[in-house]
Amino acid sequence: RSVIYKLTTGASEGTLKLVLCSTCPTGWIMPGVSCYYFSNEAGSWDEGRRDCIRRGADLLVMNNAEEKTFLAALIKQEAWIGLNDKETEGSWKWVDGTSPEFKNWLGSQPDNGGTSGRWGEEDCVCVNKDGKASWNDFSCDAAKHWICEKVLKLAV
């Protein structure tokens, strides 16, 4: 399978054909250059991440609105993604070490559990099944499903 990208740099324009050098495992969804796996089981954020790593992937890094729109149609239950502020409160990082450029927080989120403290420390992020894949910070120990993402290797 190959992917064609239109390149525009300054006054010149062209196309680049990239060939996928790997494919998605059975049961994964591939809309472009990443494969996605939606877990059937539920567990903590750390359990979800370990499962993704065992599968040769990691928790989802949601990079843009197009990826959000694609995933929003598929999300059937709350699911962990690879965003957290475990290291420094309020400093959100993806599992690949990057800070989110694209953000999709639900309403007043992130709220770290609100003022009541009822929910405890909320350092991990899940996507909602609201049709918008909105983000909510949650206790990392809560049992949720998870979404793994495996970025495919490309060759020019």
N, C-alpha and C positions, 0 to 999 in steps of 0.2 A: 504494500500500500504506500502511496506517496501523497505528500501534501504540497500544494502550490501556494507560495506566498508572493504577493505583489510588493515590490520594494520601491520606495520613492525616496531618493536622496538628492536634495537640492533640485537641480534642473533635470536630472536624469531619472529614468523610470525603467524598471525591468521586472522580471519574474525569477524566482528561485525555486527549483524543485528539490524538495527534501524527501528522502526515502526513509521510512520507518525501519529501523534495524532490529526491533523487537516487537512482540505482539502482546496482547493482554491475555492473562490466564483465563480459563473457562470460568464463567460466572461473573466476570468483570465487565463494565460498560466502557466503551471507547468512543467518545465523540470527536476527538481530535488527536492531540499528541500526549494525552494522559489517559490512564485507565483508572476507573473508580470501582471500589468495592464497598457495598453497604452491608454491614454485619447483620447477622440474624440474632446474635446473642447480645447481651448487655453487660456492662461492667464499668469500672472506674475509667477515668481518662488514661491513667498509666497502663491499665490492662488493655485498653483499646490500642494504645500506641505500641505496646509489645506485640500484639497480634498483627498489626500492620507491618511492623519491622520483620516479623517471622515470614510474612508474605512477600518480602522484598520491596516494601513500600513504606510510607509513613502516613500519619494522619493528614487529612486534606489541608492544603494551603490554598485558600480562595483568593485568587489574584485580581479578578476583575468582574464587572457587571455581567458579562457574557457567560462566564462560568457560573455565577450565581443564578442567572436565569435558567440555564440548563439544569442545574442541580435542584432548584426549587420545585420543578415539576416532578422530580423523582423521590424527594424526601417524604417518607410516610410516618416517621416518628422522630422525636428529638434525637440528635446524634452528635457525638463529639467531633470537633475538628481540631486542627493542630495549632490553635492560638491559645496562649496563656500568659499570665503575669506572675508566675510562680517565683521568679528570681527577684523582681522588684515590683511592688504594688503600683499599678497604674501604668507600667511600662510593658505594653503588649508586644509579644514576640511570637512569630511562627516557629514551628519545629525546625525549619531550615535556618533559623537565626535572624531572619529579616523582620523588620517592622512592617505592619500592614499599611500599604498605600491606599488600597481599596478598603472601605469600611462599610459594614451593613448591620449596625447595632439596632436592636429593637427598642423603640421608645426611649425610656430613661436609662437604658443599659449603656455601659456596665455600671452596676451599683454596688458591687462587692457585698451583696446580701442586704443592702438597705440599712436603715438606721436601727432596726430592731435587733439585729444580730441573730435573728431566728434561724437563718440559713447558714450561718458560719461564714468563714472565709471563702470567697468565690474567685478562684484563680484560673479556672479553665473555661473554655467556651464551647457551647453547643449551638447547632443550628436548629431553628424551630420548624415545625411542619405547617407554617402559616401561609405557604404558597409563595413566600418571598425569601425563604432561607435566611431569615433574620437571626442575628446573633444575640446570645444571652450568656452572661457569665454565671457560673454555677460552681458548687463545691466539687472539687476534682474527684471526690470519693463517691459521688452520686452514680447510680447505675443507669447508664444510657447506652444506646447503640453507638456505632462510630462509622466514619467514612474514611477509607484508605485511598490514597492517591499514589499511583506509580507513574512517573514521568518516563515516557518512552525515549529510547536513544534514537537520534536522527543522524543521517549522513547526507552530505550535499552531493 
